[in-house]
Amino acid sequence: MNNGLFTAGVLPGAPTNDFEVKFLICDLLYSAGEPVSFDQLATTFQKTGYVNYFEFSALIQEMVQQGHLQEVGKEKSVYQLTEHGSRAAQEFAHTIPLSVRERCKEELGRQLKLGRRMRENQVAIRKTEDGYTITIEIPDIGTPLMNLTLFMPTRAHCEAIQRRFLNDPQYFYKGILSIATGDSHSLGPIVESGENLFD
């Protein structure tokens, strides 16, 4: 694709043609070892700047039609490699610069971890007459480990809490438990992970 719309905004060293973009996508899914959604790949390329969104969008269905990818699960736009795609990843991924592949894998890893955090924990933001509430829940077998509702004046405040919680649910939970019980010793060290899955 030589149309400027499909190559605008990409960084130096990025894939320069359709084949290289396809090899990069195959390599990412091969390394992930689990199904990956369209949005997770799109966000990965947006944050790394190595693949233009329009080119990626145009190629993903082409890769399904050509047998590199297959859609999985009940939700559409979630993909895993076929045997054909796995061979492409192993045979041709080396044609993409290592720095590009590693940076994309790092970012996709963050997106996959965020996806798991969102599946394993529940956050609900609701509008009220005088502001917003945010409800945070850590499910367990039977009764949830934690179910906490806070009032906040703006949605932005709620979203900041949501990001902080999903970045480190264990730290959030242990901190609240320590304050609520007054027992910071039996819980072990309460240390923030320092992860940031949103920036």
N, C-alpha and C positions, 0 to 999 in steps of 0.2 A: 504494500500500500504506500504510494508515494504522495498521496494527498496530504497537504500540510496539516489538515485537521487531525490526522491520525499520528502525526509525529511532533506536534507542537508541545513545547514545555518539558520534553524529556531531557535528562541530564546526560552529560558526556559519558561515554562508555556503555550507554544503554543498548539493548538489542536494536539492530538497524533494519531488520526485515521480519516478515511474518514467521519465517521458519525459526528464527532465533527466539521470538516471543513464545512460540509454541513449545520450544525446547525448555525455555525457562519455566513455563507453567507446568510442564510435565515434571521437571526437576523439583519444583516446589511441592507438588502433590506427592511425589515419590518420597521425599524427605519427611513430609508431614506424617505419613503413615496412617492417615485417617481422612474421612471425607471433609471437603473444604467448600464453603459456600461462595457464591458469586461475590457477595458483599465483602467477605473476608479477603478474597483476592484483590478486589477493586480497591479496598482500603490499603492493602499492602502496597500496591503500585502507586496509589496516590501519595502515600507517605514517603516512599522511597524515591519517587520521581523517575523510575526507570521504564515505565510503560504508560503510554497515553491511554486514558480511559476509553476513548472511542475505538482505538485499535483493539484493546482488550475485549470490549463488548462485542465487536464484530467477529473476533476470532473464536470466542468461547463456544458458540454454537457450531461453528465450522469444525472444531475439534471433536465435538460430540458426533457430528455427521461422519467424520472421517475415522471414528473409532478409537480416538485417543482417550476420550473421557466418556463416562456414563453417569447419568443422574441417578441418585440413590435416595432412599427414604421417602417419607410421605410428602415432605416439602420439596418444591421444585427449586432449581438453581442451587443444588448441593451436589458436588461432583466427587468422583473418585477415578483413579486411573484404571484403564483396561490393561490387558496384557500388552497390547500394542503400545499404549502410552508408557508403560513401565520400560519397555525396550528402548523407546525413544529417549527417555530420561537417562538410562544407563549408557547409551551409545553416543548421544549427541550433546548432553548437558555441558561437557567440557569445552564446547565451542563458545560458551558464554563466559565472560571474565569472572574469575573466582570472587572478586570483591562484590560484583553485582549479585551473584547467587547467594553469597553469605549474608549480605545486607537484607535481601528479600526474605531469606529464611528466618532471619532474626525477627523481622517485622511480622511475618506470618505467624511465627511462634507466639508473639504477643497477642495477635488477633485470636488465635485458637485458645489461648489461655483465658482471654476475656470471655470468649464464647462459653467455655466450661464454667467459669465463675457465674455467668448469667443463668446458666442452666441449673447450677447447684444451689443458687441462692435466689431469693425473690425480693424485688423492690417495686413498690407501687407508689406513684405520685398522684395525688388527687387534689382538685381545686375545691376550696371551701368558700364560704361567703366572705371571709375576711383574710384569706391567704391560701396556703397549701398545706397538705399533710404528706409526709413520706413514711411509709411503712416498710420496715426492713425485717426480713425473716430468714433464718437459717433452718431449713427443714431437717428432720431426722426421721427415723422410723417411729411412727406414732406422733407424740407431741413434739413440736419444733423446739430446737435448742434455744432459739431466741425469736421473739416477735415484738418489735418495738415501733411505736408510732410517735412521730414528732410533728409539732406544728412549726411551720416556717413562713415568713412573710412573703417570699417570692419563690417562683419555680426555680430560679437560678440557684438559690440557697439549697433547695432540695437536690438539684442535679449535682451540686458540689459534694453533698453528703453521699449521694449515690456513687460518685466516682471514688471517693475516699473509702467507702465500704467495699466496693468491688475490687479495688486495688489490694486490699488486705483484710478479708473477712475475719481471719483468726485474731489478728491484732485488735480489730474493732470489738469482737466478742469478748476477748480476754480483758480488755480495758474496762468495758462496761461491767463485767462480772466482778472484777477487782474492786471497782468503786461501789457496786451494789452490796457486796458482802463484807467489804473492809478487809479482805484477805488477799494480799498481794504475794504472799510467800508460797502457798501451796499450788498456785497456778503456774509457777515457774517464771522465767524472764518474759517480760512483756516488751518485745522489741519489734519496731516497725520494719517491714521487709524492705522498704525503700522502692518497691516496684511502682512504676507508673504505666498502666496499660492504656492510657487515654491520650497522651501527648505524642 
